[in-house]
Amino acid sequence: MGKHLLNASAIYLYPNPAYNSLSIHISLEESVAVRASLFNSAGQKVSEVVNEELKAGKHRFEMNVRMLPTGAYMLQTEVNGVSTAWKLLITD
């Protein structure tokens, strides 16, 4: 299995900024290992959204962000060894 390279259309977050919940959409062309973790501005992991082998196709993960403090966060994604960071704002 070759490395799956990401482009901007492969993963997206909605809404951004987020208030109550966040949807993470991942589109894969083949089955690959996927990990997505949310970090606060201090670099502390606050949530692991997914860490598993996903089949080819479209996947959606919902995350309740209501209890997180307002501020800037980073969603770190790793798809088959390729890592990408996504900026996220959480508002009240």
Secondary structure by P-SEA (a helix, b strand, c coil): ccbbbbccccccccccccccbbbbbbbbccbbbbbbbbbccccccccccccccccccbbbbbbbcccccbbbbbbbbbcccbbbbbbbbbcc
